[in-house]
Amino acid sequence: LQFLSYLGACDRLLKQGYEEGQVEEAMEMFQYSEKQAAEFLHLLAQFNDMGFQQNEIKEVLLLCGNQRERALEELVMK
């Protein structure tokens, strides 16, 4: 049952246009919480569009618990 809800969550995130590898990674990082994974992927894409490096974005988002403003401050200071 858990596996099916995982697949459903992944499918919904993929339909939002996120890459499969990123979706799987985000789901694992947040213990399969679709809400947190979706938030993470959204912010990752946003900060990526601003020109920040993906590995730095991931690190900062994890440290800041997906808090957009705090993460942005951290990224700008790097």
C-alpha positions as CSV (number, residue, x, y, z in Angstrom):
1,L,0.0,0.0,0.0
2,Q,2.8,2.4,0.9
3,F,4.5,1.7,-2.4
4,L,1.4,2.5,-4.3
5,S,1.0,5.9,-2.5
6,Y,4.7,6.5,-3.3
7,L,4.1,5.8,-7.0
8,G,1.1,8.0,-7.0
9,A,3.0,10.9,-5.4
10,C,5.9,10.4,-7.9
11,D,3.4,10.4,-10.8
12,R,1.8,13.6,-9.6
13,L,5.2,15.3,-9.3
14,L,6.3,14.1,-12.7
15,K,3.1,15.5,-14.2
16,Q,4.1,18.9,-12.8
17,G,7.2,18.7,-15.0
18,Y,9.9,17.7,-12.6
19,E,12.6,15.2,-13.7
20,E,12.2,11.6,-12.5
21,G,15.6,11.5,-10.8
22,Q,14.9,14.7,-8.9
23,V,11.5,13.5,-7.9
24,E,12.8,10.2,-6.5
25,E,15.7,12.0,-4.7
26,A,13.3,14.5,-3.1
27,M,10.9,11.8,-2.0
28,E,13.7,9.9,-0.3
29,M,15.1,13.0,1.3
30,F,11.8,13.8,2.9
31,Q,10.8,10.3,4.0
32,Y,8.3,10.1,1.1
33,S,6.3,13.2,2.1
34,E,4.8,14.4,-1.1
35,K,4.1,17.8,0.3
36,Q,7.7,18.4,1.4
37,A,9.1,16.9,-1.8
38,A,6.9,19.1,-3.9
39,E,7.9,22.2,-2.0
40,F,11.6,21.3,-2.3
41,L,11.3,20.7,-6.1
42,H,9.4,24.0,-6.6
43,L,12.1,25.9,-4.7
44,L,14.9,24.0,-6.4
45,A,13.5,25.0,-9.8
46,Q,12.9,28.6,-8.7
47,F,16.4,29.1,-7.4
48,N,17.9,27.2,-10.4
49,D,16.1,29.8,-12.6
50,M,17.8,32.5,-10.6
51,G,21.2,31.1,-11.6
52,F,22.2,29.3,-8.4
53,Q,24.1,26.0,-8.5
54,Q,21.8,22.9,-8.0
55,N,24.1,21.2,-5.4
56,E,24.3,24.4,-3.4
57,I,20.5,24.9,-3.6
58,K,19.9,21.3,-2.4
59,E,22.3,21.7,0.6
60,V,20.7,25.1,1.6
61,L,17.1,23.9,1.3
62,L,17.9,20.9,3.5
63,L,19.6,23.0,6.1
64,C,16.7,25.6,6.1
65,G,13.9,23.0,6.0
66,N,12.5,24.4,2.7
67,Q,12.1,27.9,4.1
68,R,12.3,30.1,1.0
69,E,13.4,33.3,2.6
70,R,16.1,31.7,4.8
71,A,17.4,29.6,1.9
72,L,17.5,32.6,-0.4
73,E,19.6,34.6,2.2
74,E,22.0,31.6,2.5
75,L,22.4,31.3,-1.2
76,V,23.0,35.0,-1.7
77,M,25.7,35.0,1.0
78,K,27.6,32.1,-0.6
